[in-house]
Amino acid sequence: MHAPAQPGVAGSSAASALAHREDVDWLRAIAVLAVIGFHFEAPAIFGGFVGVDIFFVISGYLITGIITAEIAKGQFSFANFYERRVRRLLPALYVMVAFAAIPASWDMLSSERAELSRSAMAVVTFTSNIFFWQQSGYFDHAAVEKPLLHTWSLAVEEQFYLVLPLVVWAVLRCSRGRGLVLPVTLALLAASSFGLGLVLMRDGGSAGAFFLSPPRAWEFLLGSLVAVSRLPAPRPGLVQRAARTLALVLMAIPILSLRPGAGFPGVNALAPCLGAALFLWSGTGVANVPRSRMSPLRVAAFIGRISYSLYLWHWPLFVFARFAKPGLALDGWERAALFTLTVAIATLSWRHVEQPFRNRRLAATPRAAFGLAALASLALLLGSGAGLLRAGVTSDTDRAAQRLDAYNSYDIKPVYRYGSCFTTPDGRVPDDCLRHVDGKANVLLWGDSYAAHYYHGLKVQLDPDSVNIMQASQPTCMPTFSAETQGVAACRALASQMRDYLASNRPDLVVMSADWLEDARPPRFAGMVRDLRQTLRRLNDRGIPVVLLGPSVQFRARLPSMLARATLRGVTPDPAVFVRSDIFALDQAMQAALPAGEGFSYVSILTAACEDRVCPLMANNVPLSFDHAHLTAEGSARVMAKVAPNLLPDVSELSSNQRVDHRARQAGHEGTRDD
């Protein structure tokens, strides 16, 4: 998940040296709606997490503009600066943290409640980015179970505020008014920060590049450069409209197309940040325009004004709403209703928490503001400490739920042959994974992780004395020869290897499997079928029989988490609620598009494993899957126990022929030696 940093810093502060700009509120609205759309799984908002980066640029622009303007007027004070930050950030943040602790007592495991308490302490000490960096990756399975994960970006921003005023003040003081010194200094710092992020990502430190302040500082500094660059405002008319259009395009492309993963931030963060900077520059000197109450731009401006509270509340509301669902997944209408609720709560927070402190109706003096902040911080720290102690007391029910939840950290390496026949650095599998054995039926398992997770089950169900199982699998790689359709370098390498291998080797059977639900995601179904048909035709021409395994059992969320929540609440798990319904429709569509023929058969995993569409959830008291679909060892054995009979006739016949041929070759060799 991504968290917009502190949306809307200081925009309407009485001490602000910048006039309020309605277009900045529009930009805030774009950023916060992108983040919420990403988290609430809105259609097509695949890269909405870049809203955080947009907020970082806005914050750098506003804060730097305020500091430099106040220094120029001789009015800058570190005490006043940090008082405004306290008033802007802490009241709404602390109220949200306090309220998040309420549902945690019945919606979370004891280990999760302990982590929530520790993360609340990190919020108070402005170190939550470091805390979550040490915990796990932002996009991993645990992200949706951490109600305060979104506060990482606030910590990054707070840390930036500790450094930026000192840098700007020192540079302006030492430069004695020389105009280019500050922009050049900020540009050098931004370049260093960006370079640091690239180095971290290259050396396997992408989590650090994501969470830590130094490699993120360039995004704030880009906004700072807009504030101090002294670039002339764009000329009204065509130039200004073109600049704003380009800015929107630069932000829209990643919001609509970028996918989460280890390649972010880095170069992938450039487009949204440059778009935000260009948007800010293109609005320089543009006067605010009176608008009707229902004007879309006025509505957007209001969303921008409440964006900080929107950001604060949307994530914990989403997390706890998921916890309330047996299947840990929200339907479309539920997400829409949750968004409406989020806007309502954010409006109340903005009106009754943010505004009174910012307008000094509450804590009117600096002493009162700092004193109240200190007391509130102490109260949260003490409350979090008490929460840690309470989380140490667990019941039998909680321990049973935790045993199930532990499968979220399942070790797949021995089960999937990770690092050898599955997931290799260059995409190619070692020769040992493809080694034929004379006298046995040689069966090749080919595909992605949804092929690798069947290896253990096949090994258990097929006679090792008569069947040799080979494996060629890479994450996300569909089993086809069409390397040009594979968007990942490792997949192109595997496709090339298999093209060469199957041109010179003839296994007795090829078993193909993949994440068909992802590969067939609209509008890709037709292309997937076309690629499969081409590959099947080439294999058929070589006389190689093929079995294609249809969609695997897939759940609406991580199965161990769903089972753990059900146990925690004393609810009997319902497969109809847990299992995704769309896999059955895809199974039927694939069977129709890939009819069985000579040398090819389609085997429905769902028909074999899910009697009357009721799929198993457990296998020998172990969750069938360790996530939303990938099988545990026990799950693989259970599914293949149902599927293997559909393969065994062919394999048995093949292995019999192999043994006859092998004995004949041996007899021939022995006869030669007798001569």
Sequence and secondary structure as in RCSB ss.txt:
>XXXX:A:sequence
MHAPAQPGVAGSSAASALAHREDVDWLRAIAVLAVIGFHFEAPAIFGGFVGVDIFFVISGYLITGIITAEIAKGQ
FSFANFYERRVRRLLPALYVMVAFAAIPASWDMLSSERAELSRSAMAVVTFTSNIFFWQQSGYFDHAAVEKPLLH
TWSLAVEEQFYLVLPLVVWAVLRCSRGRGLVLPVTLALLAASSFGLGLVLMRDGGSAGAFFLSPPRAWEFLLGSL
VAVSRLPAPRPGLVQRAARTLALVLMAIPILSLRPGAGFPGVNALAPCLGAALFLWSGTGVANVPRSRMSPLRVA
AFIGRISYSLYLWHWPLFVFARFAKPGLALDGWERAALFTLTVAIATLSWRHVEQPFRNRRLAATPRAAFGLAAL
ASLALLLGSGAGLLRAGVTSDTDRAAQRLDAYNSYDIKPVYRYGSCFTTPDGRVPDDCLRHVDGKANVLLWGDSY
AAHYYHGLKVQLDPDSVNIMQASQPTCMPTFSAETQGVAACRALASQMRDYLASNRPDLVVMSADWLEDARPPRF
AGMVRDLRQTLRRLNDRGIPVVLLGPSVQFRARLPSMLARATLRGVTPDPAVFVRSDIFALDQAMQAALPAGEGF
SYVSILTAACEDRVCPLMANNVPLSFDHAHLTAEGSARVMAKVAPNLLPDVSELSSNQRVDHRARQAGHEGTRDD
>XXXX:A:secstr
     STTTTTT TT SS   HHHHHHHHHHHHHHHHHHTT TT TTGGGHHHHHHHHHHHHHHHHHHHHHHTT 
  HHHHHHHHHHHHHHHHHHHHHHHHHHHHHHS HHHHHHHHHHHHHHHTT HHHHHHHH  TTSGGGGG TTGG
GHHHHHHHHHHHHHHHHHHHHHHHHTT TTHHHHHHHHHHHHHHHHHHHHHHTT HHHHHH SGGGHHHHHHHHH
HHHS      TTHHHHHHHHHHHHHHHHHHHH   STTTTGGGGHHHHHHHHHHHHHTTT       TT HHHHH
HHHHHTHHHHHHHHHHHHHHHHHTSTTS   HHHHHHHHHHHHHHHHHHIIIIIHHHHTTSSS SHHHHHHHHHH
HHHHHHHHHHHHHHHHT   HHHHHHHHHHGGGG   HHHHTBTTTB  TTS   GGGG   TTSEEEEEEESHH
HHTTHHHHHHHS TTTEEEEEEE TT  S S GGG  SHHHHHHHHHHHHHHHH   SEEEEE  HHHHTTTTTH
HHHHHHHHHHHHHHHHTT  EEEE     BSS HHHHHHHHHHHT    HHHHB THHHHHHHHHHHHS  BTTE
EEE HHHHHSBTTB   EETTEESBSSSS B HHHHHHHHHHHHHHHHHHHHHHHHHHHHHHHHHHHHHHHHHH 
